[in-house]
Structures are given as C-alpha cells and as structure tokens.
C-alpha cells in the first residue's frame, strides 16, 4: 500500500507541496548540512586511518618489555623489617639488554585475550652493519616470520627481493641499502657492540615510507638475533596487535595489571601526536554537532511557520474528527521527510565532493595524498540521523499544532 | 435511554452555561443555562443579535468547546462524560460543520475535501470512500469540478463542496454557521435549497445560525438567543418554501 494511502502521510505531503518553496529551501539547507557532516567525517576518518596506518606500519600497537632494572638503596639492619637507608641519593641503574621473563607463558596468556588479534615475540637490540668501507648503526630485529607478519605487515612493504627471513637472511630498508650500496643477493656483515658478528645475505629491501625506519631497522631470523645479541632462548619484547587501535591503551593497562611487566601502547609512546589527533576529533565533532543543531533549528522554524500558516486548516481538520495524535503525526512526518530527503541529497553532494577530493588531493607522483574510503554505512548513518533530527525538531511545532483549539483556529 | 434522551432526539442541552475568564479574577458568563432539544429531522434556525452567544453555543454543541456546567447530549451520548479522544470521535461521526467561509482545504481537490472526514476517521484510503464522496459531489451538482482544487472554484461552488463534506460521514446533526453569509442572493438560495433537500431526504437535523431574516423564515423552527438566554423558541408555521 502506498504511504499516501494513509491519512497523515497524504496530508503531510500535500502541506509540503503547498509550501513548495519553503520545503525546497529547508531540504537544500539540510542537504548542505548533511553533506558537510558526511564529507568531513569521511575526510577525518581517511586522515586518521592514514596516520594510524603510517604510525602502526612498522610498530605494534602494544609492546611488552621486561621491567626496568631498579637500583635499591642500601639499608642498615636496625631491627625493623625495612631498616634505615644509608645513602641519601641513589644513582639510577643502567639498563641491560635482557629477555622478558617467562615470555612464552605471557605470550600464550595474552593470545587468549578477546581484544587481541595477534602476538609475536621479538628479539631486538643495537648493532651495526658493515659492507666494504661503509658502516651504519642499526636496530637488529629478530622475528618469527609466521607470527610477526600478523602484527606488522612487512611483506606488503617489500620493494625488492622477498620477505622470508631464513637463518642467513637479512631484510633491510631502502635507505640503508642506498647508504651501503647494496642490493638483493649481496652479503653484508651484521655485528653487535659485544663483538659477535655474522655475515648475512640481503633477502629483501623494504620501504615503510619513513626515512628513519628505512635507515635503521634490519630484520633477521629470531634465532639469528638471539645468538647475535647473546640472548639464547630469550625475547626482548612481545608485540601485540589489537582489533581496535584506539583501545590499545586500555588493553595495555589490563596487561600491565596482570604482572610485573612494562607495557607500552602506541598511544602512550606517541602521546603528543595522539593528543593532536584527539583535538582534531573533538573539533570535528563540535563542527558536526553545530551543523546538526543548525539543521534542526532550520526544520523547526519552517514547521513553526507552517503551523501558524495552516492553523485554520488544522482547526478544520480537528472539527471534522481528526485526532490530536493524527495532527501531531502530520507534522512529525514532515520533519522526518525533510530530514531524510535533505540527507539523501546531502549524501549525493558529499559523494561528489569526495570523488573530487580524490582527484585533486594527490602527491606530486600522482598517488592520493591519503586514501578516503567512501563507506556506505556513513551515508546510511547520516540519513537515519537526519531523519531522527527532523522528527525531533518537528516535535515542538507538531505539539503546538496538536494543541490548537479548533474553535479559535477556525475563527483565526 | 440512560441519559434521559429519546432515540428521536439528536441533541439535548440541559442547563448549559459557559463562562470565560477575563483577566485573572473576573469570570464573565456568556451562556446562562441553555435548555434545548432538537429532534431527528428538524431544520432549525438559531437567530439573535451579534454578541448574543450564538457562536459560543454552536461550538459547545459541535464539541469544539466544553460547557462550564450543564450537559450536551449528542446522538444519545453525553459529551461531558467523554474524554478528548472519544469526543473527537463523536464529533467526526455525528456532527457535520458548514462554516461561513467554507473553510475548505485549498491544497486538496473538491473530491478530496469531501473525502477528508471519512479519510481522517478511517485513517487510510479506500475505494468506498471515493465512491461516497463522488456521490455527494454529484448530489450538490459539482461532478464536473470534482478534480478542481478547492481554491479554483467559485464561492457558491465552494460552499456546496462544504455541504457535501459536512454530509460525508452521514451525520445526525449538521451545524451551519452563517452558511450563506458570504454569498450573493442567488447562491445563498441555492445553498439553502440544498440543505433543505438533504434534510428532507436524509432526515438529517440542521441547526443554522443566520442573521438573514428571509432565510430564517424558511426554517421550520426559530430559536432566538439574546444575551446568552433563549428568549423564544417556536415552530415556524409560516415556512416560506421557494419551491
């Protein structure tokens, strides 16, 4: 059955058609508002996604490390359990490279957490690479490829060679390859400050899009790193990937509470960047709220005028047996329809602008500045939201119309 | 009947009073204990000078307002015992209105205007509603204008549409407030003839407020209201029928 077969819908649509200019103006107003909200939301989501992807490109959202070694104060034995401190000052202890105690157990227990996607052990430490006369300081990262690639998408970043890390393989960044003048298949020496060294074959070259990382990080097999860094059977950290990167700090806190571990989330290690992003989200939310309120006020004001203009008709409808609830619904339908139609039009507008943005906002090489994903769910949410705002903003004028005294309204 | 009315009665007013607050403390009574009975098929005129309380009384009878005291019994139902929703239903079912300025809905066609009371009561459109409205428009001689917007037809035609609309729910009582007050003599007579014809064939009770003594003389009964009191209520034995 057509919606127009229902009394309230038929009257609502006829009222809107009667005041077509007013209706069109407010629909365009809603369209602009909804378009701005959708466009800004998509842009911000794309920007966030891009920043997060770039940040978490080479870094796990959560890193579990062995707790820092702490120097304890020397105390006298005065008969009490704590004693009395002898030294006034305690020099902080220098931190040694050491393994996370019982890392296999910890890894298994973290793997079971609902929020966790993947877990991997890593052995990492300082070293330097040498090829001919060239020497570069690097960060040795010993990985278990099977689990590590679930946390950090290294294979996607390989620009030459392969990403397999066998016992004699090393994967290096583009910058390091350039500095050492090396390519896939070349041999290079990897050594540590302790004097352990190994000659490895360059299996692949990666590009994380970050000069520092491309220059510093080298990936070797887990056991290779263990022997180079003199940590047999050890893992210096456990890297954790979670479903929601924004929940990383909460998950990190939960892990921290479960044992004597140092747990860092990407949020705490990038606090400054994260607070800038939070400010951006807040500003965007405020803009969206204000645009939403403006749209609501627009719809409400048009309907208030409509109630005044149509008070005589409302009085007649009431005189011929139309219930207050029916009058209420006539105006709520108008509000909802204006909101929905405006949002549909706004969705088209935003879609067009997003396509335009994709074409215009590009890097010098023609690649997009950042990927803006046009999510259908965003449009659906905007349409449902605008319809809700329309109905809510129609509530006051609709109640006013429903409460009109028919005798007074007819007399005018 | 439980409320003391007989089934032949369309309307019974018992001691109806209406007061309005003037300012915060003063109340002015505009109707002072009205008693009136209209039987099925009566064609009565409510006459009286301006400010005598005719429109107030019509609003009370039409359940558009509630009396300060007394009872308004329409089609056997005491309106005072009904809540707002039930009173609205009774109004839609039992009472038809004809106003001086037709008060049609300008956004709708003549046919849709006539259908409107049935549409509002039933909540959804059906074929029978359209057939009833078309038959009523035919009866008032407006079939050729059924699809014209209410704003696109003449004043006389608009008032005839208003009569057809008032009859849409086949009400027991039609209240007409100066139905010909805005029309020329020819159209006024035509509208009046139409109401008389409906009254004769359907047995619908009419209560017509009019200032026009010539038209009042064509009614079967004359009720005169002065200063909120019925001062005379008599059968018009010299009804002048144009036909």
Interface residues (C-beta under 8 A of the other chain):
Chain A: X1 X4 X5 X6 X7 X8 X10 X14 X15 X17 X18 X312 X313 X316 X317 X318 X319 X320 X321 X322 X323 X324 X326 X405 X406 X407 X410 X411
Chain B: X55 X59 X62 X64 X65 X84 X85 X88 X89 X91 X92 X93 X97 X99 X103 X104 X105 X106 X107 X108 X116 X117 X119 X120 X121 X122 X123 X124 X125 X165 X169
